Amino acid sequence: MATVIRRLQERDSVEGFDCGDERLNTYLKKHAWNNQQKSSIGVTYVAVEEIAPAAVIGYCTLAMSSVPRNAMPRKSVRGLPAYDLPMILLARLAVHRHFARRGLGHALLSEALKLSLRISEQVGCRCILVDAYPTAVAWYQRYGFTPIEGSKGGSVRMYLDMRTVKAASGSLGTE
């Protein structure tokens, strides 16, 4: 079965989505559409199967963010100005539990990185951020994300430099 990743649409069926994490389920079901269409604070991309194009089986949400320069590791901000640095936030990423361990998370992350690369070339941003659950840190590290010291709130803030994404863009299917 072919999977398609595209922008969330109002007609998409999200009520049956269950990734096993109630916070991620609730975000998709109650907030994603409003945040995208009414508030303009995040855009959600959904994974659907071609045979059921309205049933969401995974999603990720991107938003703009910034980070104080002094919150980043020195090696990653050498030569940059002393003010807050523009970033893209991978605010959510979840896969329906029936589709787990099939590479869908990888596909969603790959799409988020491709979108982030295109955005960074248009508006400028240094890194992509994620506030990873502690259980997901190793997964993000496999893709090159690095933890930032001093993360708070039960999650681990991680970053991936856009220069690294650009260097890997051939393997992401972008050019």
N, C-alpha and C positions, 0 to 999 in steps of 0.2 A: 504494500500500500504506500502511495506517495503522500508525503507530508508537505504542507504549504505553510509558510510563515508570512503573515501579513498583519497590517494594522487592524486593531480591534474595531468592529463595526457594531452598531446598535442592535442589529438583529442577531448577533451571535448568541448562542446558547451557553450560558455560563453556570446555570443553576446546578447542573450535575457535576461540576468540577470539584474534585477532591484530591488534593496532593498529600493529605495527611497532616497538614498544618493549618489550623483554623484561622490564624492571622492572614496567611496567604490566600486561603479560600475566600475569606470575607473581603479582602481587598478587591479581588477580581469581581466578586458578585455585587458588591455595594459601592465601590469607590472608583474603579478603573475608568468606567465610561465618563462619569462626571469630571474626574480629574483631567481627562483628555479633552472632552468637548466643552465643558462649561468653565472650568477653572484654568485650563491651559497650564497645568503644573506637572504633567507627566503624560507620556504617550505609551500605550500598551500595544505590544505586538503579540499575536496569538499564533499558536500552532494548531492546525486542523488537518484532518485527512481529506484527500480529494473526494472520497466517497461519502463523507459527512462534513461538508464544508462550513457548517455553522456550529458544530460541536467542538468547543475548545478543549484541547488535550494538553496544552502547556502555554505558558506565557512569560513575557518579560516586560518590564516597564523601565523606560529611560526618562531622565529628567536632568536639568542643568543644576549645577552646584558650584560651590567654591570652597577652597580650603585655605586657611592661613598658611603662608609660606613656611613659617616656623613649625608647623605641624607635620611637615613632610621631611623625610630623611634628607640630610644635607646633600648627599651625592645626586639626588634627583632634582634639586632646585638650584644647583650651582649656576651662577650667572643670571638668574632670573630676578626681576624686581622684588622689592620687599613688601609688596601688597598681596592680598588674597589672590590665589591662582584659580582661573576658571577650569572646571572639571565637568565631566559627564557622569551622572550617577546611575548605575545599574540598580534601580531601586527595588526591584522584585525579579525573581526568576523561580518558576515552579513548574512541575510536570505532574499531570494526573497520575495517581498511584498505579493505575492499570497499564500505564505506558512507561513506567520507570525502568531504568537500566536497558534502554533500547537506543541510546544515543540522542534522545530528544533534548536533553539539557545541553549537550554539546552543540547541537544545531541552533538552539535558541541563543546560547552565548556567542556562537560564531556570527549569527545575524546581528546581535547587539554590538559586537566589535566592528563589523562592517559598517553599520549605521553610524557608530561613533566616529569612525575614521572619516567618513564622508562629512559629518557635521564639523569635525575639528578642522577640516580643510576650508570650510565656509566661514566659520565664526571664530575659530581659534580656541583651543583648550589643550591642556597639557596632559591630562591623564583621564582614565576611566576609574571610578571608585565603585566599591561595593562594600556594604556592611554585611559581612558573611556571618551566618550562624557558625558557632565553633565547630559543629560537625561538618561544615562545608569548607572549612579553611583549606584542607589538603586538596580538595577538588579544584578550588580556584588556583592554588599554587601550581598545579599541573599545567595551567594555562599561562603562567608567568606572573600572576598577581603576587604582590609582596605586602605583608602586614605592615601597618603603620603603628608605631608605638603609641601607647596611651589610649587605645580604643575603649569606649565606654558603652554601657547599656546592654551588656550581655552579648553583643556582636563584636566582630573583629573587623575594623575598617582596613580595607586592602586597596591597593592601587596597581594599575598597569599603565606604564608610560605609553602615550600615543606613538612615540617613535618606535617602540617595540612592536606595536600593532601594525604600523606601516611597514616595518621590515618583514613581518610575517604575512602581509596582505596577500601574497601569492597563494599561500596555503589556505587562506580564508575564501579564496575565489574572487578577490577584488583586484583591480588594477587601475 
